[in-house]
Each structure stands twice: as structure tokens, then as C-alpha cells.
Amino acid sequence: MYIKKILVAILIIGLLAGGAFAYMVYNAVFTPNTIFQNNEAYVYIKSNDTFEDVKQSMAPLLKNMETFESVARKKSYISNIKGGKYAIAKDANNNEIVNRLRSGNIPVKVSFNNQETLEALAGRISSQIEADSISLLLAFNDASFLNENGLDKTTKLGVYIPNSYEFFWNTSAESFRDRMLKEYKRFWNSERLEKAQKLNLTPMEVISLASIVHKETAKVEERPRVAGLYLNRIRKRMALQADPTVIYAIKEHSGNFDQVIKRVLYKDLELDSPYNTYKYIGIPPGPITMPDISAIDAVLSSEKHDYLYMVANVENFGYHMFAKSLAQHNRNKEQYIRWINAQKISR
């Protein structure tokens, strides 16, 4: 009888101990372990992060780091860390958190607009993915990449089409560059290639001309008309005489792309640069910025007209006054010169 009581006591103690252990396990695995109040919190894990790095990133989000670490070890996460952006749900338990960190890498939207240099593009992209600006710039300028794809220092800017794209946050510099080349080739579909061929222009020449159109007018609805004007001049073997190309030439010559130039002076027109379309006939050797898709398509589907000249319309800012003859253009130009002199804009 006495032995029976001992056995019963041992059994009870065992059950209690087992229950306590089971509770501890359940608590560690399935009890909510977040402290933030938003519906989701995001954590960024770098490609070469250790588990200690992960813990530092997770610390502001968790109630109990010890239980998180215990579950992470049991699920072998500490030896299988993957870089990326991860969304942690409010009130998620450790099991859910570790599962998300193991296989929940979510894409980020990467956007860039009309950068004038690859340095500027690298800075823009490095703020949106893991790759830093130096590694991006090295990838952009890699000689093998440029040679294999028929690019050089004047045309390399043209393969980056401004838009929004989905990437994983831990995308490498080379992977970003290669993806952009694929997007460029996808952009130049059979329809666009056919339109370029009818204009007797290569895709890169279209990009270069579109970059001028883009700089000339921010009004999307006016771009086909501006593009038509420049195409008219090209057909007549007239110099494009586009002020934005002179501004780019000044910046390229000085190496300072941060300077703001509001007025092109007559002395600037003498700058010996292949980008100076007052001095050299034809399309410049490469784009002066990354043109919007709207500017590219404006060149490919330009407005048909007889205009050869244009000047800013000071009575309708952002738009231009167009002319078919030099005499008409000079009359239009007078109002612009009076206005710009009244603003005392010297540069």
C-alpha cells in the first residue's frame, strides 16, 4: 500500500512536471511574442548577417528574446539565415516569426526617375535595396558587361528605363544591372523596333533624342509635338539647337552635374562638345538623361507637322510656342527674351 502511494505520487509529480514542461514549450512556441502595435512590422536581414545580427534587428519587435532564440535553434534557423525583407505580423508567435524569417522574403518596389548620371542612379537604387552605391556603380561600369552588350561611356545610361520594378531587397548589384538590361530588351518589343526602323533610328538614338524631348518639356501631352519638331530638323539636316544638350555639355565638361543652369548664354554655344547640338548636326552620342517612357514613345509616335522652331511660352508656362519659319520664330522669341531679362536671370 505504501509503495502504491509512492508510485502514485511519482506519477502525479511526473504529470505535473510534464505539464509544466509542455506549458513552457507551448508558451515558447505558440504565445504571441511581439510588442509593436501596427498590423505589421518589417525587418531587413542582410545577406551576410549572423544570428546575432538577426537578434539585434528583431530586438525592438519582440517581448522575449530568449524564447525566440530557443525556437529559432530548434527549427535550425540559426544556420539557415537568408537575407531579405520580412513582414512580422502583430501578435505573431515565435513559430510564426521563425517560419516567416525562413521563407517569407517579400519583394520591394524599386523606382527611379530621370537621373543624368550612373552615379546618381546608384545613389537612388542603394536607398531601396541592400546593394550599396559603390557596388552598383562598379556593376554599371563593368567593362565586360559593357563590351558584351555593345555599350560604351556615352550609351551606358540608356539601358535604364525609368519605371517601378519589383525586386527582393537583398538583390545584388550585378543582379539589379542584369535585370535592367532584360527590362530594356523587353521594352524594345517588335512594335517599338519597327517604329524606330521607320524613323531610320536605332533604339539608342531614339533614347538619346527622347532624353532631349524629356528635358525640353515636362508636359507629356506636348512631347509628341516637340519630338516631331526635332525629327523635322533631322530630316532637313538642320542642327537640333536644343538648349538642354548645351546645359548637359557644360555639366559634362566641368564634371559638375549638380550645378543649376537656368539660362544658356551665347558663349556657351561655342563649347566644343559632341553634346552641343548648336555646333554639331545630328543626335548626340548618348542620352543626356534617362527619358520617361512617355518621351520615348513620343519620339516613336511623334506628331506630324511642319514646325522647325520653338520657344518657351511665358503666357502659358511649361508649354512652348511653335513656328514653321525663322521669321515667325524670331517674333515668338522676343516675348521670351523680354521676360527672361525682366527676371534678371543671368545664368
C-alpha positions in Angstrom: 0.0 0.0 0.0 2.8 2.3 0.9 4.7 1.6 -2.3 1.5 2.1 -4.2 1.1 5.6 -2.7 4.8 6.4 -3.6 4.2 5.3 -7.2 1.0 7.4 -7.4 2.9 10.4 -6.0 5.7 9.9 -8.5 3.2 9.7 -11.3 1.4 12.8 -10.2 4.8 14.7 -9.9 5.7 13.4 -13.3 2.5 14.5 -14.8 2.8 17.9 -13.2 6.4 18.2 -14.3 5.4 17.1 -17.8 2.6 19.5 -17.8 4.8 22.3 -16.7 7.3 21.4 -19.4 4.6 21.2 -22.0 3.3 24.6 -20.9 6.8 26.1 -21.2 7.2 24.6 -24.6 3.8 25.8 -25.7 4.4 29.2 -24.2 7.8 29.5 -26.0 6.4 28.3 -29.4 2.8 29.5 -29.6 2.3 32.5 -27.3 2.3 35.9 -29.1 5.8 37.5 -28.8 5.6 40.9 -30.4 5.4 44.3 -28.8 4.6 46.6 -31.7 1.1 48.0 -32.3 0.9 48.2 -36.1 -0.6 45.4 -38.0 2.9 44.5 -39.4 6.5 45.4 -38.8 9.3 45.0 -41.3 12.7 43.7 -40.6 15.6 43.7 -43.1 18.2 40.9 -42.9 21.4 41.4 -44.9 22.8 38.6 -47.0 25.8 38.1 -44.7 24.1 38.6 -41.4 24.7 36.2 -38.5 22.1 35.2 -36.0 23.5 37.8 -33.6 22.7 40.4 -36.3 19.2 39.0 -36.7 18.7 39.2 -32.9 19.7 42.9 -33.0 17.3 43.6 -35.8 14.5 41.7 -34.0 15.1 43.1 -30.5 12.8 46.2 -30.9 9.9 43.9 -32.1 9.9 41.1 -29.5 8.8 40.7 -25.9 11.0 37.8 -25.1 14.3 37.2 -27.0 15.1 34.0 -25.1 12.0 32.1 -26.3 12.6 33.4 -29.9 16.2 32.2 -29.8 15.1 28.8 -28.4 12.6 28.2 -31.2 15.0 29.5 -33.8 17.6 26.9 -32.7 15.0 24.1 -32.6 13.9 24.9 -36.1 17.6 25.2 -37.3 17.1 28.8 -38.4 20.4 30.0 -36.9 22.3 28.0 -39.5 20.0 28.9 -42.4 19.7 32.7 -42.3 18.6 34.3 -45.6 18.8 37.9 -46.5 15.7 39.9 -47.4 12.8 42.0 -46.2 10.3 40.2 -43.9 6.9 41.2 -42.6 6.2 40.2 -39.0 2.5 40.2 -38.1 1.2 41.8 -34.9 0.8 39.2 -32.1 2.7 36.6 -34.1 4.2 33.7 -32.0 7.8 32.5 -32.3 6.9 29.6 -34.5 5.2 32.0 -37.0 8.0 34.5 -36.7 10.7 32.0 -37.5 8.7 30.5 -40.3 8.4 33.9 -41.8 12.1 34.6 -41.5 12.9 31.3 -43.1 10.7 31.6 -46.2 8.8 34.9 -46.2 11.1 37.2 -48.2 8.8 39.8 -49.8 9.6 41.9 -52.8 10.1 45.7 -52.6 9.1 48.2 -55.2 12.2 49.9 -56.7 11.6 53.2 -58.5 13.9 55.6 -60.3 13.3 58.6 -62.5 15.4 60.7 -64.8 18.9 60.5 -63.5 21.6 62.3 -65.5 24.4 60.0 -64.4 25.0 56.5 -63.3 26.4 57.9 -60.0 23.0 59.4 -59.3 21.3 56.2 -60.3 23.5 54.2 -57.9 22.7 56.5 -55.1 19.0 56.3 -55.8 18.9 52.5 -56.0 21.1 51.9 -53.0 18.5 53.6 -50.8 16.0 50.9 -51.9 17.9 47.6 -51.9 20.7 46.0 -50.0 23.4 46.7 -52.6 25.4 49.9 -51.8 26.1 52.7 -54.3 29.8 51.7 -54.8 29.0 48.1 -55.7 26.2 49.3 -58.0 28.4 51.8 -59.8 31.1 49.2 -60.3 28.5 46.8 -61.8 27.1 49.6 -64.1 30.6 50.4 -65.4 32.0 46.8 -65.6 33.9 46.7 -68.9 33.0 43.1 -69.7 29.3 43.9 -69.2 29.5 47.0 -71.5 31.5 45.3 -74.2 29.3 42.2 -74.3 26.2 44.4 -74.8 27.6 46.9 -77.2 27.6 49.8 -74.8 30.2 52.5 -74.0 30.6 55.5 -71.8 28.2 57.6 -73.9 25.4 55.0 -74.2 25.5 53.0 -70.9 23.0 55.4 -69.3 20.4 54.5 -71.9 19.7 50.9 -70.8 18.0 52.0 -67.6 14.3 52.7 -68.3 12.7 54.8 -65.5 9.9 52.9 -64.0 8.8 51.0 -60.9 10.1 47.4 -60.7 9.8 44.6 -58.1 13.0 43.2 -56.6 13.9 41.3 -53.5 15.6 43.7 -51.1 18.7 41.5 -50.9 19.3 41.8 -54.7 23.0 42.2 -55.6 24.3 45.0 -57.7 25.0 42.7 -60.6 21.6 41.1 -60.4 20.0 44.6 -60.5 22.0 45.6 -63.5 21.3 42.4 -65.4 17.6 42.7 -64.7 17.6 46.3 -66.0 19.2 45.0 -69.2 16.4 42.4 -69.6 13.8 45.1 -69.0 15.4 47.3 -71.7 15.3 44.4 -74.2 11.7 43.6 -73.2 10.8 47.3 -73.6 12.1 47.2 -77.2 9.4 44.9 -78.5 8.7 44.3 -82.1 6.3 47.2 -82.3 8.7 49.7 -81.0 11.6 48.3 -83.0 9.5 48.6 -86.2 8.7 52.3 -85.4 12.3 53.1 -84.8 13.3 51.4 -88.1 10.7 53.6 -89.9 12.4 56.6 -88.4 15.8 55.3 -89.6 16.9 55.4 -86.0 18.5 52.8 -83.7 16.9 52.2 -80.3 19.7 54.1 -78.6 19.3 57.0 -80.9 15.6 57.1 -80.1 16.6 57.1 -76.4 19.0 59.9 -76.9 16.5 62.0 -78.8 13.8 61.2 -76.2 16.1 62.5 -73.5 16.2 65.9 -75.2 12.4 65.8 -75.6 12.1 64.9 -71.9 14.3 67.9 -70.9 12.6 70.3 -73.2 9.1 69.8 -71.8 7.6 68.3 -68.7 4.2 68.3 -70.4 3.5 64.8 -71.5 0.9 65.9 -74.0 3.3 68.3 -75.7 6.1 65.8 -76.1 4.9 64.3 -79.4 4.9 67.8 -80.9 8.4 68.5 -79.7 9.6 65.2 -80.9 8.1 65.9 -84.3 9.9 69.2 -84.5 13.3 67.6 -83.9 12.6 64.8 -86.4 11.8 67.5 -88.9 15.1 69.2 -88.3 16.9 65.8 -88.6 15.3 65.1 -92.0 16.3 68.6 -93.2 19.9 68.1 -91.9 19.4 71.1 -89.6 21.2 71.3 -86.2 18.8 70.4 -83.4 19.9 73.5 -81.4 18.5 72.2 -78.2 19.4 74.1 -75.1 19.3 71.1 -72.8 22.1 69.5 -74.7 24.3 72.6 -74.2 23.5 72.5 -70.5 24.5 68.8 -70.4 27.7 69.6 -72.3 28.6 72.3 -69.7 28.0 69.9 -66.9 29.9 67.1 -68.6 32.8 69.4 -69.4 33.0 70.7 -65.9 32.3 67.3 -64.2 29.7 69.0 -62.0 26.2 67.7 -62.6 24.9 69.3 -59.5 25.0 72.8 -60.9 21.8 74.6 -61.8 21.8 76.4 -65.2 18.7 78.3 -66.0 19.9 80.2 -69.0 22.1 79.3 -71.9 24.4 82.1 -73.0 25.7 82.8 -76.5 29.3 81.9 -75.3 28.0 78.5 -74.2 27.1 77.7 -77.8 30.8 77.7 -78.7 31.6 74.9 -76.3 33.3 72.1 -78.3 31.4 69.1 -77.2 29.6 66.3 -79.2 26.6 67.1 -77.0 26.4 70.7 -78.2 23.7 70.4 -80.8 24.3 74.0 -81.9 27.7 73.1 -83.0 27.2 69.5 -84.3 24.4 68.3 -86.5 22.5 65.1 -85.6 21.6 63.3 -82.4 24.2 63.4 -79.6 26.3 60.2 -79.0 24.2 59.3 -76.0 21.3 60.3 -73.8 21.6 63.5 -71.6 19.2 61.9 -69.0 17.1 58.8 -68.6 13.9 59.8 -70.5 10.5 58.8 -69.4 8.7 56.1 -71.3 6.3 58.9 -72.4 9.2 60.7 -74.0 10.5 57.6 -75.8 7.0 56.8 -77.2 6.6 60.5 -78.2 9.6 60.1 -80.5 8.3 56.7 -81.8 4.8 58.2 -82.4 5.6 61.8 -83.0 3.1 64.4 -84.2 3.2 65.1 -87.9 3.6 68.8 -88.6 5.9 71.4 -90.3 7.3 73.1 -87.2 11.0 73.7 -87.1 11.3 76.2 -84.2 10.0 76.6 -80.7 10.5 78.8 -77.7 9.1 78.8 -74.2 5.6 80.4 -73.9 5.8 82.8 -71.0 2.0 83.3 -71.1 1.4 79.6 -70.6 4.3 78.3 -68.5 5.5 74.8 -69.2 4.4 75.0 -72.8 6.0 76.3 -76.0 5.2 78.5 -79.0 6.0 76.7 -82.2 6.9 78.2 -85.6 7.4 77.0 -89.2 9.7 79.8 -90.2 12.6 81.6 -88.7 10.8 85.0 -89.0 7.9 83.7 -87.1 10.2 82.1 -84.5 12.1 85.4 -84.0 8.8 87.2 -83.3 7.9 84.5 -80.7 11.4 84.7 -79.3 11.1 88.4 -78.5 8.5 87.8 -75.8 10.7 85.2 -74.1 13.8 87.4 -74.2 11.9 90.3 -72.7 10.5 88.1 -69.9 13.9 86.4 -69.1 15.6 89.8 -68.9 12.9 91.1 -66.6 13.6 88.1 -64.3 17.3 89.1 -64.3 18.3 85.5 -64.9 22.0 85.7 -65.8 22.8 82.0 -65.6 
